[in-house]
Amino acid sequence: MGLKIWLGDGLVDQQDAVVSVFDHSLLYGDGVFEGIRVYNGKIFECEAHLVRLYESAKVICLPVPMEIDELTAAMEQTVAANDVKEGYIRLIVTRGIGDLGLNPFLCKDGKIIIIADNVQLYPEELYEKGMKVTSVPSVRNHPMSCPPQVKSLNYLNNVLAKIEAIQSGAGEGIMYNHTGYVAEATGDNVFIVRNGVIYTPPVQAGSLDGITRQVVIRLAEKEGFKVVEKDLTRFDLYVADELFLTGTAAEVIGAVEMDGRTIGTGTPGPVTKLLREKFFEYARS
Ligand code: PMP
């Protein structure tokens, strides 16, 4: 049996959830999206995700055809209709149907799409052993191009970075910004631990303002850690005691090898493990 998908203004069967080939989201990657977790049947950090969605839409002059409370209700309805308990929501706003030219102002009937499904994204073993990451040549979006804080449907730059990571045998790629500082991973934010202090690049270094990042910073501070947002270099990552990534899909995951260097002891460290544990306690509370 297929899923129930929210399309436009209501739920439809999966096979009927189709969009036009003239939708500029397909033709140009013109639209915005969110990836959101469901824990215990509850939408995780719903408001924070929606704030980011509306801000992304504002920056690309995209009208969202629903108010925030309507959109929340639509997501809840989609989660309930698919009986999602531990899952993932993909929320998409498309630019709508236009002609073959770029002009977004000619587009009509932009669609809200909500997909909710039960998922287990990564094997547990990867969390226990830690992952291998690599520096990738594709540079994170320049702040004067489509701003890196916009979670747009145009992910080609990050897709290229992901290709580079996979082709060099790593699970994730570390992306740098145009000035050579660490920006983020292809779909996650980056943290290091050094002498008991936690560091992460500021959002202005070219990362997405990750919701998991926000939560982990709060939880770490609650545990008494000092969290410093500062520009980080390759050097900082190589010599870190611990390196970990945060994101909706990956949650909190240790990275134990980078560019052929062993990070820390070569297994996920105590701070990574503690924050992963605290993250789940919070998510399931
Ligand atoms: N950076 C990028 C480029 C991402 O796509 C994501 C995942 N949405 C993240 C960081 C992590 O953000 P979040 O914790 O909100 O999932």
Boltz pocket constraint, residues with backbone or C-beta under 6 A from the ligand:
constraints:
  - pocket:
      binder: B
      contacts: [[A, 35], [A, 158], [A, 184], [A, 185], [A, 186], [A, 187], [A, 188], [A, 189], [A, 207], [A, 208], [A, 209], [A, 210], [A, 211], [A, 212], [A, 213], [A, 246], [A, 247], [A, 248], [A, 249]]
      max_distance: 6.0
